Amino acid sequence: MTENFEEITSERLREIAATEQMWNNELRKYVASALDRLSTALIVVGFFGPAINVMTNPSVFQQDSIFWLMMRFIAMVLCGMLSFGLHTRGKLILKRGVS
């Protein structure tokens, strides 16, 4: 009777470990995809938005001061760098897991 109980317990432990591994894998995929979506939104809003605004409205160069043009350029660069960082972090989470 004890051997049968030990077999049932070890089988149940393997099932729990397999379920936990599947849950961890799904959590990794969820977090990585959320970071990737955030990086995509950031690059669209923070980089392509101002770039398209300048391309479609060239009078921005005449109306805005140098200070605001430099701030816009710095914001575009920072958004691009942050987007790249978020995308890279998502890839690392897929490889190593959430930590």
Order of alpha helices (4+ residues) and beta strands (2+ residues): alpha-alpha-alpha-alpha
